[in-house]
């Protein structure tokens, strides 16, 4: 791991993903988590302040960056929020099948290298009646913006730790074996359109 990835990138991600429009999106999704909860890509812990702790029985978090886990642990300790951290990618979750009531993923599906594999792992650890809560940026429905996303995607990924601008989030979720139950989408205000088209909602197993 280079100097940028270890020392600069975590702070860059913490700053950009903590912007006000994104905080407002987190407020819509994160408080809906309940029961046994797993967060995919907890990062620096930006979702932690928004959880309804009284609704949560047990909390686990998956994160492949040791540097980001250190930041998230500090936030969880300050919030007196017990979290079991797992240093790993989402493509191979070291947890039991059909275990979680809620799996939550925010601004992470854009970065996971093998995102279909990761989503299928989420499907595996989710209870039959459980819910996937998601909030992600991705492919714009506007062809001009979508073309710009494709042109910028390579350099953006280098700057933003492998983040992709142009992933079709609903398609990725459904092709992994989920049924989307609720879906909303829009450009976030005050955000460049090439990086600001958001999808959020919930999904369940197709059974």
C-alpha positions in Angstrom: 0.0 0.0 0.0 1.4 3.4 -1.0 1.6 6.7 0.9 -1.5 8.1 -0.9 -3.7 5.0 -0.1 -2.6 4.8 3.5 -2.5 8.4 4.6 -4.3 10.6 2.1 -7.1 8.5 0.7 -8.9 7.7 4.0 -9.1 11.4 4.9 -10.2 12.3 1.3 -13.0 9.7 1.5 -14.0 10.8 4.9 -14.3 14.4 3.7 -16.2 13.8 0.5 -18.5 11.1 1.9 -19.3 13.4 4.8 -20.6 16.2 2.7 -24.0 17.7 3.7 -26.0 16.3 0.7 -24.7 12.8 1.5 -25.4 13.2 5.2 -29.0 14.0 4.3 -29.2 10.7 2.3 -27.7 8.8 5.2 -30.5 10.2 7.4 -33.1 8.6 5.1 -31.7 5.1 5.2 -29.6 4.4 8.2 -32.2 4.8 11.0 -34.3 2.0 9.3 -31.8 -0.7 10.3 -33.1 -3.0 13.1 -32.3 -6.3 14.8 -29.1 -8.0 13.9 -27.4 -5.6 11.6 -24.4 -5.8 9.2 -22.9 -2.8 7.5 -20.9 -3.4 4.4 -17.9 -1.0 4.0 -18.3 1.0 7.2 -15.4 3.1 6.2 -14.6 5.8 8.7 -18.0 5.3 10.5 -20.0 8.1 8.9 -23.2 6.2 9.3 -22.8 5.5 13.1 -24.5 8.7 14.3 -27.6 7.9 12.4 -28.4 4.5 13.7 -31.3 4.0 16.0 -29.4 2.1 18.7 -32.5 1.1 20.6 -33.7 -0.9 17.6 -30.4 -2.8 17.1 -29.8 -6.1 18.8 -26.3 -6.9 17.5 -24.0 -5.0 15.0 -21.2 -6.2 12.7 -19.2 -4.2 10.1 -17.1 -5.3 7.2 -14.3 -3.1 6.0 -11.1 -4.0 4.0 -9.1 -0.9 5.1 -7.3 -1.1 8.5 -6.9 2.7 8.4 -10.6 3.3 8.0 -11.5 0.8 10.7 -9.3 2.7 13.1 -11.3 5.9 12.3 -14.6 4.0 12.7 -13.6 2.4 16.0 -12.9 5.9 17.4 -16.4 7.1 16.3 -18.1 4.0 17.8 -16.3 4.4 21.1 -17.3 8.1 21.3 -20.9 7.1 20.5 -20.8 4.1 23.0 -21.9 1.9 20.2 -20.7 -1.7 20.3 -19.5 -2.9 16.9 -17.8 -6.1 15.9 -15.4 -5.2 13.1 -14.3 -7.7 10.4 -11.2 -6.7 8.3 -12.1 -8.2 5.0 -13.8 -7.5 1.7 -17.5 -8.1 1.1 -16.9 -10.8 -1.5 -16.1 -13.3 1.3 -18.1 -12.4 4.5 -16.9 -14.6 7.5 -20.4 -14.8 9.0 -23.2 -17.3 9.1 -25.9 -17.8 6.5 -29.4 -16.4 7.1 -28.2 -14.4 10.2 -29.0 -10.8 9.7 -32.3 -8.9 9.8 -30.7 -5.9 8.1 -27.7 -5.5 5.8 -26.9 -1.9 5.0 -24.6 -0.6 2.3 -24.1 3.1 1.5 -21.7 4.6 -1.0 -19.8 1.3 -1.2 -21.2 -0.7 -4.1 -19.4 1.8 -6.4 -16.0 0.6 -5.2 -16.2 -3.2 -4.5 -14.1 -4.9 -7.1 -16.4 -8.0 -7.6 -19.7 -6.4 -6.7 -21.9 -9.2 -7.9 -20.0 -11.7 -5.7 -20.3 -9.3 -2.8 -24.1 -8.9 -3.3 -24.5 -12.6 -3.4 -22.6 -12.9 -0.1 -25.0 -10.3 1.3 -27.9 -12.4 0.1 -26.4 -15.4 1.8 -26.0 -13.8 5.3 -29.4 -12.1 5.2 -32.4 -13.8 6.8 -35.2 -15.0 4.4 -37.4 -12.1 5.7 -34.5 -9.7 6.1 -33.9 -6.4 4.2 -31.1 -4.9 2.3 -31.0 -1.1 2.8 -28.9 0.7 0.2 -28.0 4.3 -0.8 -25.5 4.6 -3.6 -24.4 6.9 -6.4 -24.2 5.6 -9.9 -25.1 5.7 -13.6 -27.1 8.8 -14.7 -30.2 8.2 -16.8 -29.1 11.3 -18.9 -27.1 10.0 -21.8 -24.9 13.1 -21.9 -24.0 12.8 -18.2 -23.6 9.0 -18.5 -21.1 9.5 -21.4 -19.2 12.0 -19.2 -19.2 9.5 -16.3 -17.7 6.9 -18.7 -15.0 9.3 -19.8 -14.0 10.3 -16.3 -14.4 6.9 -14.7 -10.7 5.8 -15.0 -9.1 8.9 -13.6 -11.8 9.2 -10.9 -11.1 5.6 -9.8 -7.4 6.5 -9.4 -8.2 9.5 -7.2 -11.1 8.0 -5.2 -9.8 4.5 -4.3 -11.4 2.5 -7.1 -14.7 4.2 -7.0 -16.8 3.8 -10.2 -19.0 6.6 -11.4 -21.1 4.6 -13.8 -22.4 1.5 -12.1 -26.1 0.7 -12.7 -27.0 0.1 -9.0 -30.6 -1.3 -9.5 -29.4 -3.7 -12.1 -26.5 -4.9 -9.9 -28.8 -5.5 -7.0 -31.4 -7.4 -9.0 -28.9 -9.4 -11.0 -27.5 -10.6 -7.7 -30.8 -12.3 -6.7 -32.6 -9.5 -4.9 -36.0 -8.1 -5.4 -36.1 -4.3 -5.1 -39.1 -3.3 -3.0 -38.5 0.5 -2.7 -36.4 2.7 -5.0 -36.0 6.4 -5.2 -33.5 8.3 -7.3 -32.3 11.9 -8.0 -29.3 14.2 -8.5 -28.1 15.4 -5.1 -28.3 19.2 -4.9 -24.9 21.0 -4.7 -23.1 18.0 -6.2 -21.5 17.6 -9.6 -24.0 15.7 -11.8 -21.3 13.2 -12.9 -20.9 12.0 -9.3 -24.3 13.0 -7.9 -26.9 10.7 -9.2 -28.2 8.7 -6.2 -30.3 5.6 -5.8 -31.7 4.5 -2.5 -34.3 2.1 -1.1 -34.7 -1.5 0.1 -34.5 -4.9 -1.3 -35.3 -8.5 -0.2 -34.6 -12.1 -1.2 -36.6 -13.2 -4.2 -37.3 -16.6 -2.5 
